[in-house]
Amino acid sequence: MSIPKTALKESGGTPNAGPRGLGLTPEFAVDPFAAENSQRALLNILEDFAAEKSGLERGQRAVFNILEDFDAEKAGMEGAQRAVLNILDDFSEEKSRLEETQRAVLNILDDFETGKNRVEQANQQLKSEVEERKRAEERTLRVNREVVAANKELEAFSYSVSHDLRSPLRGIDGFSLALLEEYGDKLDEEGKDYLRRVRAGTQRMGILIDDLLSLSRVTRLEIRLGRTNLGIIARNILAELQKLDPERRVEFRTEEGIEAFTDSHLITIALENLLGNAWKFTSKQESALIEFGTTRCDGELTFYVRDNGAGFDPAYAHQLFGAFQRLHDKDDFPGTGVGLATVQRIIHRQGGRIWAESAVDQGATFYFTLPETTHGGLNDA
């Protein structure tokens, strides 16, 4: 440690002078050992100061590091806070969606309850309708049984009456013919005309009885189903009709291979009536045309008999198949009005349908169906 120059100047000595050289009085003489001790103490203080300074600097750096860590932690906390806020925002949105979903579910439940009530009402109404339908079916079955029984009684009565009428009719016709042959010379023309009218009436009555018997017979006959070639039957019927009136010019067209699963005897009776009507109602045509073929109506195999004859007014088509119903004058086209009723009964008994289309002077077409399988439903009516 150096002595300050001011102290030297005040003492009048020079630096590095000994005690003597300093001109100091003994009481002011400096102890060199004390000075060295002081210097060493001061150096120790400075070293301690430097060490303290280093410690302070390390503490400062540690504080700086802590502050830096704190900033990083703060940034992390801020990031975490932002994440939490984002999560809360997402939670709020999810909550809103859940609330909307809940409201939608509640609406669905309300609609379901409303629909359930409507279904229950519809079920109750359906149940009532089913019960009413069952009652109606029972009534219908009861009425059908009564009708079937009545029809059977009526058929039996018709059959019996027809047989009972045959004998007196033959007697009337026979005696009328005997009068004309044996007593004709004693009768004037008016008397002869009366007898001829009596005979014509009895003969027509005989034909009517035969038709009634035929109608009753087709209802009573047992049905025997089998594969039947309708085209051959139709051609045979037309050949017989041609033999009865060979002078007529009639063109007949039929498809090849027309077959059906039907009762051959009953279907022959039906075709005889249908083709016989076509032959009759084309009698006033110079070039008559009669067709027999098949077509499809609503996807169902349908047979038809078509002609270019007199036709009929379609407004009266509903009367065609009633017994004793006639749409033409008997003088123009003779007949009893039972033939089509017989045809309808035959077709219905085999589970088929029959209908007709026509216009006046434009011919007529009669359609009928038969079950296409080997297990067609059969009816007694």
Backbone hydrogen bonds, N-H to C=O, Kabsch-Sander energy under -0.5 kcal/mol:
donor,donor_aa,acceptor,acceptor_aa,energy
7,A,4,P,-0.6
8,L,4,P,-1.1
9,K,5,K,-2.5
10,E,6,T,-2.0
11,S,7,A,-1.1
12,G,8,L,-1.2
12,G,9,K,-0.7
13,G,8,L,-1.1
17,A,14,T,-1.4
22,L,18,G,-1.4
23,G,20,R,-1.4
24,L,19,P,-0.8
28,F,25,T,-1.9
29,A,26,P,-1.2
35,A,31,D,-2.0
36,E,32,P,-2.3
37,N,33,F,-2.3
38,S,34,A,-2.9
39,Q,35,A,-2.9
40,R,36,E,-3.3
41,A,37,N,-2.9
42,L,38,S,-3.1
43,L,39,Q,-3.0
44,N,40,R,-2.7
45,I,41,A,-2.8
46,L,42,L,-3.0
47,E,43,L,-3.1
48,D,44,N,-3.2
49,F,45,I,-3.0
50,A,46,L,-3.2
51,A,47,E,-3.2
52,E,48,D,-3.4
53,K,49,F,-3.2
54,S,50,A,-3.1
55,G,51,A,-3.1
56,L,52,E,-3.5
57,E,53,K,-3.2
58,R,54,S,-3.3
59,G,55,G,-3.1
60,Q,56,L,-3.2
61,R,57,E,-3.1
62,A,58,R,-2.9
63,V,59,G,-2.9
64,F,60,Q,-3.3
65,N,61,R,-3.3
66,I,62,A,-3.1
67,L,63,V,-3.3
68,E,64,F,-3.1
69,D,65,N,-3.6
70,F,66,I,-3.1
71,D,67,L,-2.9
72,A,68,E,-2.9
73,E,69,D,-3.4
74,K,70,F,-3.5
75,A,71,D,-3.4
76,G,72,A,-3.2
77,M,73,E,-3.3
78,E,74,K,-3.3
79,G,75,A,-3.0
80,A,76,G,-3.1
81,Q,77,M,-3.1
82,R,78,E,-2.9
83,A,79,G,-2.7
84,V,80,A,-3.1
85,L,81,Q,-2.9
86,N,82,R,-3.0
87,I,83,A,-3.1
88,L,84,V,-3.0
89,D,85,L,-2.9
90,D,86,N,-3.4
91,F,87,I,-3.1
92,S,88,L,-2.5
93,E,89,D,-2.7
94,E,90,D,-3.4
95,K,91,F,-3.0
96,S,92,S,-2.5
97,R,93,E,-2.9
98,L,94,E,-3.1
99,E,95,K,-2.6
100,E,96,S,-2.7
101,T,97,R,-3.2
102,Q,98,L,-2.9
103,R,99,E,-2.6
104,A,100,E,-2.8
105,V,101,T,-3.1
106,L,102,Q,-2.7
107,N,103,R,-2.6
108,I,104,A,-2.9
109,L,105,V,-2.9
110,D,106,L,-2.6
111,D,107,N,-3.2
112,F,108,I,-3.5
113,E,109,L,-2.7
114,T,110,D,-2.7
115,G,111,D,-3.6
116,K,112,F,-3.2
117,N,113,E,-2.4
118,R,114,T,-2.4
119,V,115,G,-3.1
120,E,116,K,-2.8
121,Q,117,N,-2.6
122,A,118,R,-3.1
123,N,119,V,-3.4
124,Q,120,E,-2.4
125,Q,121,Q,-2.7
126,L,122,A,-3.3
127,K,123,N,-2.9
128,S,124,Q,-2.3
129,E,125,Q,-2.8
130,V,126,L,-3.2
131,E,127,K,-2.6
132,E,128,S,-2.6
133,R,129,E,-3.0
134,K,130,V,-2.8
135,R,131,E,-2.4
136,A,132,E,-2.6
137,E,133,R,-3.2
138,E,134,K,-2.7
139,R,135,R,-2.5
140,T,136,A,-3.0
141,L,137,E,-3.3
142,R,138,E,-2.5
143,V,139,R,-3.0
144,N,140,T,-3.4
145,R,141,L,-2.8
146,E,142,R,-2.3
147,V,143,V,-3.1
148,V,144,N,-3.5
149,A,145,R,-2.6
150,A,146,E,-2.7
151,N,147,V,-3.3
152,K,148,V,-2.7
153,E,149,A,-2.4
154,L,150,A,-3.0
155,E,151,N,-3.3
156,A,152,K,-2.6
157,F,153,E,-2.6
158,S,154,L,-3.2
159,Y,155,E,-3.0
160,S,156,A,-2.5
161,V,157,F,-3.3
162,S,158,S,-2.9
163,H,159,Y,-2.0
164,D,160,S,-2.5
165,L,161,V,-2.2
166,R,162,S,-1.3
167,S,163,H,-0.8
169,L,165,L,-2.1
170,R,166,R,-2.6
171,G,167,S,-2.1
172,I,168,P,-2.6
173,D,169,L,-2.8
174,G,170,R,-2.7
175,F,171,G,-2.7
176,S,172,I,-2.2
177,L,173,D,-2.2
178,A,174,G,-2.2
179,L,175,F,-2.4
180,L,176,S,-2.0
181,E,177,L,-2.4
182,E,178,A,-3.2
183,Y,178,A,-0.6
183,Y,179,L,-2.0
186,K,183,Y,-1.1
187,L,184,G,-1.1
192,K,188,D,-2.3
193,D,189,E,-2.5
194,Y,190,E,-2.0
195,L,191,G,-2.1
196,R,192,K,-2.5
197,R,193,D,-2.1
198,V,194,Y,-2.5
199,R,195,L,-2.7
200,A,196,R,-2.5
201,G,197,R,-2.6
202,T,198,V,-2.5
203,Q,199,R,-2.7
204,R,200,A,-2.5
205,M,201,G,-2.4
206,G,202,T,-2.2
207,I,203,Q,-2.3
208,L,204,R,-2.4
209,I,205,M,-2.4
210,D,206,G,-2.4
211,D,207,I,-2.4
212,L,208,L,-2.5
213,L,209,I,-2.8
214,S,210,D,-2.3
215,L,211,D,-2.8
216,S,212,L,-2.7
217,R,213,L,-2.6
218,V,214,S,-2.3
219,T,215,L,-0.8
220,R,216,S,-1.3
221,L,217,R,-2.1
225,L,223,I,-0.5
226,G,262,T,-1.4
228,T,260,A,-2.9
230,L,228,T,-1.0
230,L,258,I,-1.8
231,G,258,I,-1.4
233,I,229,N,-1.4
234,A,230,L,-2.6
235,R,231,G,-2.3
236,N,232,I,-2.3
237,I,233,I,-2.2
238,L,234,A,-2.4
239,A,235,R,-2.1
240,E,236,N,-2.0
241,L,237,I,-2.3
242,Q,238,L,-2.2
243,K,239,A,-1.8
244,L,240,E,-1.5
245,D,241,L,-1.1
248,R,245,D,-1.5
250,V,248,R,-0.8
251,E,288,A,-3.0
252,F,250,V,-0.5
253,R,251,E,-0.5
253,R,290,I,-2.5
255,E,292,F,-1.3
258,I,255,E,-0.5
259,E,257,G,-0.8
260,A,228,T,-2.1
261,F,371,P,-0.5
262,T,226,G,-2.3
262,T,260,A,-1.1
264,S,224,R,-0.5
264,S,262,T,-0.7
267,I,263,D,-2.7
268,T,264,S,-1.4
269,I,265,H,-1.7
270,A,266,L,-2.2
271,L,267,I,-2.6
272,E,268,T,-2.4
273,N,269,I,-1.8
274,L,270,A,-2.4
275,L,271,L,-3.0
276,G,272,E,-1.8
277,N,273,N,-2.3
278,A,274,L,-2.1
279,W,275,L,-2.6
280,K,276,G,-2.5
281,F,277,N,-3.2
282,T,278,A,-0.8
283,S,280,K,-1.5
285,Q,282,T,-2.0
288,A,249,R,-1.7
288,A,286,E,-0.6
290,I,251,E,-2.8
291,E,306,R,-3.1
292,F,253,R,-2.6
293,G,304,Y,-1.8
295,T,302,T,-2.6
297,C,300,E,-2.3
298,D,296,R,-0.5
300,E,297,C,-1.7
302,T,295,T,-2.9
303,F,368,F,-2.9
304,Y,293,G,-2.4
305,V,366,F,-2.1
306,R,291,E,-2.3
307,D,364,A,-2.2
308,N,289,L,-1.1
310,A,281,F,-1.9
316,Y,313,D,-2.2
317,A,314,P,-1.6
319,Q,316,Y,-1.7
320,L,317,A,-1.4
322,G,319,Q,-1.4
324,F,337,G,-1.3
325,Q,322,G,-1.6
325,Q,337,G,-1.1
326,R,324,F,-0.5
332,D,329,D,-0.8
333,F,329,D,-2.6
342,T,338,V,-2.1
343,V,339,G,-2.1
344,Q,340,L,-2.7
345,R,341,A,-2.0
346,I,342,T,-2.1
347,I,343,V,-2.5
348,H,344,Q,-2.8
349,R,345,R,-2.1
350,Q,346,I,-0.9
350,Q,347,I,-0.6
351,G,348,H,-1.9
352,G,347,I,-2.5
355,W,367,Y,-2.2
357,E,365,T,-2.4
359,A,363,G,-1.2
361,D,310,A,-4.0
362,Q,359,A,-2.1
363,G,309,G,-1.6
364,A,307,D,-0.8
365,T,357,E,-2.7
366,F,305,V,-2.6
367,Y,355,W,-3.0
367,Y,365,T,-0.5
368,F,303,F,-2.4
369,T,353,R,-2.4
376,G,373,T,-0.5
379,N,349,R,-2.1
